[in-house]
Amino acid sequence: MDSTFRQIPPVVLQALKADLLDGDRVALGRAITLIESKRADDRKQAGLLIDAILPKTGSSIRIGITGVPGAGKSSFIEVFGTMLTASGKRVAVLSIDPASSKSKGSILGDKTRMETLSKNELAYIRPSSSGTIPGGVASHTREAILLCEAAGYDVIIVETVGVGQSETVVKEMVDYFLLLMLAGGGDELQGIKRGIMEMADHILINKADGANPEAAKRAAKAYRNAVHLFPAHEAGWTVPVATCSALEKTGIKSVWSEIEAFRQLTAGGWFEQNRRLQRIQWFHALVRSALELNFFGKANIQEAISEKEALISARKISVRKAVQELFES
């Protein structure tokens, strides 16, 4: 990471804040790099920066986009984001790439998959590695959202790795949760957890083009029938199920119309109440993260863990007893 982030002088941090609030894309990139750092000194500086820009946050609409592999999430965002910027909106895309469980590395190729949008002056695309965070959400995505809002972006899109049980992490940081699906493959409701569908504020069957329009319509009908069986939406919202084609750029405008309708429906208090709840959820998540960091940061902890692993492997101690002794030492 950029060495200028080491023990940033107050005047430099203040300049970074000023440039960020002016909408400087380079400053935004540097700020996100800072909050993603795992160094203790960087984390402290990141905290100061977040506190400083907090009053300038909260004005955007935050949209989470997830879907089965191959559903065309990046292609959809490319067309959707370009449509929004054409109307004068500034769009930030926080795209989470899957990390290898072995090397911990990721490809971070979303800028190449959104070539047109990445060149748009009103758009900002930031790919990040999911690391080991469940649901494919980078650990500091919430803070990146705040930084993008402070930089003046009207729409924040969080694109996740894919569908999984821990996709609730995304739901807990966005205002509107869009689920992209595909038609075909037999039973339309197979291959996706019911819990993900229940969390969706909008279900969209993508790739309704070529020979697929009729199959997409059948899939949409199946999903509508399924949605009626789910518990009612907390905000009294009727979850729309529709088809679209990112390739042919059809059905895209109606997505934004639904989002605007959702904002109007929830403007009576549910919208802000949901964000307050999300901030509390974030607080508890950070407490758990801090406890983990503090534990693994203890002196000689790795050596103690290795000793317990050897005893567990040799069946000389139970796993429960090993954990208990580890915390009591």
C-alpha positions in Angstrom: 0.0 0.0 0.0 1.0 3.6 -0.5 3.6 4.6 2.0 2.1 8.0 2.5 -0.5 6.5 4.7 2.0 5.7 7.4 1.3 8.0 10.4 -0.4 10.6 8.2 0.2 14.1 9.6 -3.1 16.0 10.5 -2.6 18.5 7.7 -2.3 15.7 5.1 -5.4 13.9 6.5 -7.2 17.2 6.4 -6.2 17.7 2.7 -7.4 14.2 1.9 -10.7 15.0 3.5 -11.0 18.2 1.5 -10.2 16.6 -1.8 -12.6 13.8 -1.0 -15.5 16.2 -0.3 -14.7 18.0 -3.6 -15.4 14.7 -5.4 -11.8 14.0 -6.3 -11.7 10.4 -7.6 -8.0 10.0 -6.8 -8.7 11.1 -3.2 -11.6 8.6 -3.0 -9.4 5.8 -4.2 -6.7 6.7 -1.6 -9.3 6.9 1.2 -10.7 3.5 0.4 -7.2 2.1 0.3 -6.6 3.5 3.7 -9.7 2.0 5.2 -8.9 -1.4 3.7 -5.5 -1.5 5.4 -5.0 -4.0 8.1 -2.2 -2.0 9.9 -3.1 -0.7 13.3 -1.8 2.8 12.5 -3.8 3.0 9.3 -6.9 1.8 11.0 -6.6 4.7 13.5 -6.2 7.2 10.7 -9.1 5.6 8.8 -11.3 6.1 11.9 -10.4 9.8 12.1 -11.2 10.2 8.4 -14.6 8.4 8.7 -15.5 10.5 11.7 -14.6 13.7 9.8 -16.7 13.0 6.7 -19.7 11.4 8.6 -21.9 14.6 8.5 -21.6 14.5 4.7 -22.9 11.0 4.3 -26.3 9.3 4.0 -27.8 11.1 1.0 -27.4 8.4 -1.6 -29.6 5.4 -2.5 -27.7 2.2 -1.7 -28.4 -0.8 -4.0 -27.2 -4.3 -3.4 -27.0 -6.5 -6.5 -26.5 -10.3 -6.2 -27.4 -13.3 -8.3 -26.5 -16.8 -9.4 -23.2 -17.2 -11.3 -23.6 -16.2 -14.9 -26.6 -14.1 -14.3 -24.9 -11.1 -15.9 -24.4 -8.9 -12.8 -21.6 -6.9 -14.3 -23.2 -6.5 -17.7 -26.4 -5.3 -16.0 -24.6 -2.8 -13.8 -22.7 -1.5 -16.9 -26.0 -0.7 -18.7 -27.9 0.4 -15.6 -25.1 2.7 -14.4 -24.7 4.2 -17.8 -28.4 4.9 -17.9 -28.2 6.7 -14.5 -25.2 8.8 -15.5 -27.0 9.8 -18.7 -29.6 11.4 -16.4 -26.9 13.3 -14.5 -26.6 11.0 -11.5 -23.2 10.1 -10.1 -22.8 6.4 -9.7 -20.3 4.5 -7.6 -19.9 0.7 -8.0 -18.2 -1.3 -5.2 -17.6 -4.6 -6.8 -16.5 -7.5 -4.7 -14.3 -10.1 -6.4 -14.0 -13.7 -5.0 -10.7 -14.4 -3.2 -8.9 -17.7 -3.4 -9.2 -19.7 -0.2 -5.6 -20.8 -0.8 -3.7 -17.8 -2.0 -6.2 -15.2 -0.6 -5.8 -13.4 -4.0 -8.5 -12.3 -6.4 -8.7 -11.2 -10.0 -10.3 -7.8 -9.5 -11.4 -7.7 -13.1 -14.7 -5.8 -12.9 -13.3 -2.6 -14.5 -12.6 -4.7 -17.6 -16.1 -6.1 -17.5 -17.6 -2.6 -17.2 -15.4 -0.9 -19.8 -17.8 1.8 -20.8 -18.9 2.7 -17.3 -15.3 2.7 -16.0 -14.5 5.5 -18.5 -17.5 7.6 -17.5 -16.6 10.8 -15.6 -19.8 10.5 -13.5 -19.0 6.9 -12.5 -16.5 5.4 -10.1 -15.8 1.6 -9.9 -13.8 0.1 -7.1 -13.1 -3.6 -7.2 -12.1 -5.2 -3.9 -11.3 -8.7 -2.7 -13.9 -10.5 -0.7 -11.2 -12.0 1.5 -12.7 -14.4 4.0 -15.8 -12.4 4.6 -19.0 -14.5 4.3 -21.3 -13.6 1.4 -18.5 -12.1 -0.6 -18.6 -8.7 0.9 -15.3 -6.9 1.6 -14.8 -6.2 5.3 -14.8 -2.4 4.8 -17.6 -2.0 2.2 -19.8 -0.1 4.7 -17.1 2.5 5.2 -16.4 2.6 1.4 -20.1 3.4 1.0 -19.8 6.4 3.4 -16.7 7.6 1.5 -18.5 7.5 -1.8 -21.4 9.4 -0.4 -19.1 12.1 1.0 -17.5 12.3 -2.5 -20.9 13.2 -3.9 -22.1 10.0 -5.4 -25.9 9.7 -5.7 -26.2 6.0 -6.3 -24.0 3.4 -4.6 -24.1 -0.1 -6.1 -22.6 -3.0 -4.2 -22.1 -6.0 -6.5 -21.5 -9.2 -4.6 -19.7 -12.4 -5.6 -22.9 -14.5 -5.9 -25.6 -16.2 -4.0 -25.0 -17.8 -0.6 -26.5 -18.1 2.9 -24.4 -15.2 4.2 -25.7 -12.7 1.6 -27.6 -11.2 4.5 -24.4 -9.1 5.0 -25.3 -7.2 1.9 -28.9 -6.8 2.9 -27.7 -5.2 6.1 -25.8 -2.4 4.3 -28.1 -1.4 1.4 -31.5 0.2 1.0 -32.6 -1.9 -1.9 -31.7 -5.5 -2.6 -31.9 -6.6 -6.2 -31.6 -10.3 -7.1 -30.7 -11.2 -10.7 -31.7 -14.7 -12.0 -31.6 -16.7 -15.2 -34.3 -18.6 -17.0 -34.0 -22.2 -18.0 -32.5 -25.3 -16.4 -35.7 -27.0 -15.4 -37.2 -26.1 -12.1 -36.8 -22.3 -11.9 -36.6 -22.3 -8.1 -33.7 -24.7 -7.9 -30.2 -23.5 -7.3 -31.1 -20.6 -5.0 -31.9 -20.5 -1.3 -35.4 -19.5 -0.3 -33.8 -17.1 2.3 -32.1 -15.1 -0.4 -35.4 -14.7 -2.3 -37.2 -13.6 0.9 -34.6 -10.9 1.4 -35.0 -9.5 -2.2 -36.7 -6.2 -2.8 -36.8 -6.9 -6.5 -36.3 -10.1 -8.6 -35.1 -9.6 -12.2 -34.7 -12.4 -14.8 -31.8 -11.2 -16.9 -30.8 -12.4 -20.5 -34.4 -12.2 -21.8 -33.0 -12.0 -25.3 -32.3 -14.2 -28.3 -34.2 -17.4 -27.9 -34.9 -16.8 -24.2 -37.8 -14.2 -23.9 -40.5 -16.9 -23.5 -38.4 -18.9 -21.0 -37.7 -15.7 -19.1 -41.5 -14.9 -18.9 -42.2 -18.4 -17.6 -39.4 -18.0 -15.0 -40.8 -14.7 -13.9 -44.3 -16.2 -13.5 -42.8 -19.0 -11.3 -41.0 -16.5 -9.1 -44.1 -14.3 -8.7 -46.0 -17.4 -7.5 -43.2 -18.1 -5.0 -43.0 -14.5 -3.7 -46.7 -14.7 -2.8 -45.9 -17.5 -0.4 -43.2 -15.5 1.5 -43.8 -13.4 4.5 -45.0 -9.8 3.8 -42.2 -7.2 3.2 -41.4 -5.2 6.3 -42.2 -1.9 4.5 -45.4 -3.1 2.9 -43.7 -3.3 -0.4 -44.9 -5.7 -3.1 -41.7 -7.3 -4.5 -41.6 -6.8 -8.3 -40.6 -9.7 -10.5 -39.7 -8.7 -14.1 -37.5 -9.6 -17.0 -34.7 -7.6 -18.7 -31.9 -7.9 -21.1 -28.6 -6.1 -20.5 -27.5 -7.1 -24.0 -30.5 -5.5 -25.7 -30.9 -2.8 -23.0 -34.5 -3.7 -22.4 -36.4 -3.6 -19.1 -33.6 -1.4 -17.5 -35.5 1.9 -17.1 -38.3 0.1 -15.2 -35.8 -1.1 -12.6 -35.0 2.5 -11.6 -38.7 3.4 -11.6 -39.3 0.6 -9.1 -36.5 1.9 -6.9 -37.9 5.4 -6.9 -41.3 4.0 -6.0 -39.7 2.1 -3.1 -38.1 5.3 -1.8 -41.4 7.1 -2.0 -43.2 4.3 -0.2 -40.6 4.1 2.6 -40.1 7.8 3.0 -42.6 7.9 5.9 -40.0 6.6 8.4 -39.2 3.0 7.5 -36.3 4.0 5.3 -34.4 5.9 8.1 -35.5 3.3 10.7 -33.9 0.6 8.5 -30.7 2.6 8.2 -30.5 3.1 12.0 -30.9 -0.7 12.5 -28.1 -1.3 10.0 -25.8 1.0 11.9 -26.4 -1.0 15.1 -25.8 -4.2 13.2 -22.6 -2.8 11.9 -21.5 -1.8 15.4 -22.0 -5.4 16.6 -20.1 -6.7 13.6 -17.2 -4.5 14.3 -17.2 -5.5 18.0 -16.8 -9.1 16.9 -14.1 -8.2 14.4 -12.2 -6.2 17.0 -12.4 -9.1 19.5 -11.0 -11.4 16.9 -8.2 -9.0 16.0 -7.3 -8.5 19.6 -7.3 -12.2 20.3 -5.0 -13.1 17.4 -2.8 -10.2 18.2 -1.9 -11.5 21.6 1.8 -12.4 22.2 2.6 -16.0 21.4 -1.0 -16.8 20.5 0.0 -18.6 17.2 2.4 -20.8 19.2 -0.3 -21.7 21.7 -2.7 -22.5 18.9 -0.2 -24.8 17.3 0.3 -26.6 20.6 -3.4 -27.2 20.9 -3.7 -28.4 17.3 -1.1 -31.0 18.0 -2.9 -32.2 21.1 -6.2 -32.3 19.3 -4.7 -34.2 16.4 -3.2 -36.8 18.8 -6.6 -37.0 20.6 -5.0 -36.0 23.9 -7.5 -33.2 24.4 -11.1 -32.4 23.3 -11.7 -29.5 21.0 -13.9 -27.9 23.6 -11.2 -28.2 26.3 -8.6 -26.9 24.0 -10.6 -23.7 23.3 -11.4 -23.2 26.9 -7.7 -23.5 27.9 -6.7 -21.2 25.1 -9.0 -18.4 26.3 -8.0 -19.0 30.0 -4.3 -18.8 29.3 
